[in-house]
Amino acid sequence: MRDLRYLRGVTTLAYENERCIGCGNCILVCPHSVFARDGERKVRLADPDGCMECGACA
């Protein structure tokens, strides 16, 4: 959903890579596809500016 933006560069989303267990639940619940797989297990922030800070990934 790269066409939906609220305010660029101001998201407070903080992704902690070392705490990721690779379950992928954040990918499933994110309505704006902010997360993506980085290889087989780890998840990465693919589009942080797309975050609407709904908190579903928490």
Sequence and secondary structure as in RCSB ss.txt:
>XXXX:A:sequence
MRDLRYLRGVTTLAYENERCIGCGNCILVCPHSVFARDGERKVRLADPDGCMECGACA
>XXXX:A:secstr
 TT  SSTT       GGG  S  HHHHH TT  EEEETTTEEEES GGG     TT 
